[in-house]
Amino acid sequence: MENERVCNSCGVRLTSKGTTFFSCPMCGESQIGRCTNCRDQSVPYVCPKCDFSGP
């Protein structure tokens, strides 16, 4: 089974337009996924690898 991409903040599946993925700014090892709503509202996320937190 494939790993499903989800928002690191709210857990929603990332399938729609306006979502983004980027490497963790601190460790660079984990992919951070963000949905449109969490991006617009600056909801914090946490890197599952190093616990870095960002808006």
Backbone as CSV, one residue per row, in Angstrom:
resi,resn,N_x,N_y,N_z,CA_x,CA_y,CA_z,C_x,C_y,C_z
1,MET,0.835,-1.184,0.000,0.000,0.000,0.000,0.882,1.250,0.000
2,GLU,0.510,2.240,-0.812,1.260,3.483,-0.919,1.041,4.362,0.288
3,ASN,2.073,5.141,0.637,1.900,6.127,1.695,1.007,7.244,1.181
4,GLU,0.004,7.578,1.944,-0.927,8.613,1.561,-0.406,9.954,2.076
5,ARG,-0.496,10.986,1.238,-0.036,12.306,1.648,-1.147,13.023,2.396
6,VAL,-0.808,13.493,3.596,-1.773,14.190,4.440,-1.157,15.473,4.990
7,CYS,-2.018,16.387,5.396,-1.582,17.637,6.003,-0.987,17.321,7.374
8,ASN,0.201,17.841,7.654,0.844,17.596,8.943,0.112,18.281,10.095
9,SER,-0.711,19.274,9.803,-1.428,19.991,10.862,-2.771,19.356,11.199
10,CYS,-3.597,19.096,10.186,-4.962,18.628,10.455,-5.218,17.187,10.026
11,GLY,-4.334,16.599,9.241,-4.485,15.202,8.853,-5.355,14.940,7.632
12,VAL,-5.877,15.996,7.004,-6.719,15.821,5.825,-5.870,15.307,4.651
13,ARG,-6.477,14.464,3.803,-5.777,13.962,2.615,-5.509,15.112,1.664
14,LEU,-4.313,15.154,1.109,-3.920,16.240,0.218,-4.086,15.814,-1.230
15,THR,-5.256,16.130,-1.768,-5.558,15.759,-3.147,-5.973,16.951,-3.981
16,SER,-6.284,18.070,-3.343,-6.817,19.213,-4.086,-5.727,20.220,-4.449
17,LYS,-6.115,21.147,-5.302,-5.227,22.216,-5.735,-4.945,23.145,-4.555
18,GLY,-3.742,23.713,-4.492,-3.393,24.650,-3.438,-2.655,24.021,-2.271
19,THR,-2.472,22.707,-2.308,-1.703,22.055,-1.256,-0.219,22.179,-1.585
20,THR,0.617,21.979,-0.576,2.057,22.081,-0.810,2.814,21.031,-0.009
21,PHE,4.002,20.701,-0.478,4.912,19.776,0.186,6.295,20.393,0.177
22,PHE,7.010,20.271,1.278,8.377,20.782,1.342,9.156,19.987,2.377
23,SER,10.477,20.019,2.255,11.337,19.355,3.226,11.364,20.164,4.509
24,CYS,11.509,19.502,5.622,11.591,20.181,6.910,12.741,21.189,6.872
25,PRO,12.494,22.431,7.275,13.541,23.452,7.263,14.698,23.156,8.213
26,MET,14.474,22.318,9.222,15.533,22.040,10.197,16.355,20.800,9.825
27,CYS,15.677,19.663,9.654,16.421,18.417,9.402,16.522,18.072,7.923
28,GLY,15.583,18.541,7.121,15.590,18.256,5.693,15.278,16.817,5.336
29,GLU,14.956,15.995,6.318,14.734,14.570,6.080,13.260,14.200,5.907
30,SER,12.374,15.002,6.452,10.949,14.685,6.423,10.219,15.615,5.465
31,GLN,9.193,15.095,4.798,8.352,15.902,3.920,7.181,16.435,4.736
32,ILE,6.975,17.734,4.689,5.865,18.378,5.369,4.776,18.640,4.336
33,GLY,3.561,18.252,4.636,2.427,18.501,3.765,1.506,19.516,4.411
34,ARG,0.982,20.440,3.606,0.103,21.484,4.132,-1.111,21.636,3.230
35,CYS,-2.305,21.646,3.836,-3.519,21.880,3.073,-3.744,23.386,2.941
36,THR,-4.621,23.758,2.049,-4.913,25.168,1.795,-5.422,25.880,3.044
37,ASN,-6.332,25.247,3.763,-6.906,25.883,4.962,-5.847,26.147,6.027
38,CYS,-5.013,25.162,6.323,-3.987,25.335,7.352,-2.935,26.357,6.920
39,ARG,-2.627,26.395,5.640,-1.696,27.413,5.138,-2.291,28.803,5.301
40,ASP,-3.543,28.995,4.907,-4.201,30.295,4.993,-4.329,30.786,6.431
41,GLN,-4.564,29.865,7.357,-4.784,30.228,8.756,-3.513,30.142,9.601
42,SER,-2.383,29.826,8.974,-1.086,29.694,9.668,-1.156,28.734,10.854
43,VAL,-1.837,27.614,10.652,-1.928,26.586,11.685,-0.543,25.934,11.833
44,PRO,-0.036,25.803,13.059,1.294,25.219,13.259,1.374,23.760,12.793
45,TYR,2.568,23.365,12.367,2.850,21.971,12.022,4.075,21.534,12.810
46,VAL,4.260,20.223,12.952,5.413,19.674,13.652,6.046,18.608,12.771
47,CYS,7.348,18.674,12.609,8.075,17.661,11.841,8.065,16.358,12.629
48,PRO,7.652,15.262,12.006,7.609,13.984,12.720,9.001,13.401,13.012
49,LYS,10.016,13.924,12.348,11.369,13.400,12.515,12.140,14.111,13.625
50,CYS,12.100,15.473,13.623,12.942,16.225,14.562,12.150,17.139,15.505
51,ASP,10.831,17.148,15.398,9.946,17.963,16.230,10.056,19.460,15.987
52,PHE,10.635,19.870,14.874,10.632,21.289,14.512,9.192,21.739,14.333
53,SER,8.855,22.931,14.821,7.503,23.445,14.699,7.527,24.743,13.901
54,GLY,6.580,24.875,12.983,6.503,26.081,12.171,5.068,26.450,11.872
55,PRO,4.860,27.657,11.385,3.507,28.104,11.043,3.079,27.679,9.650
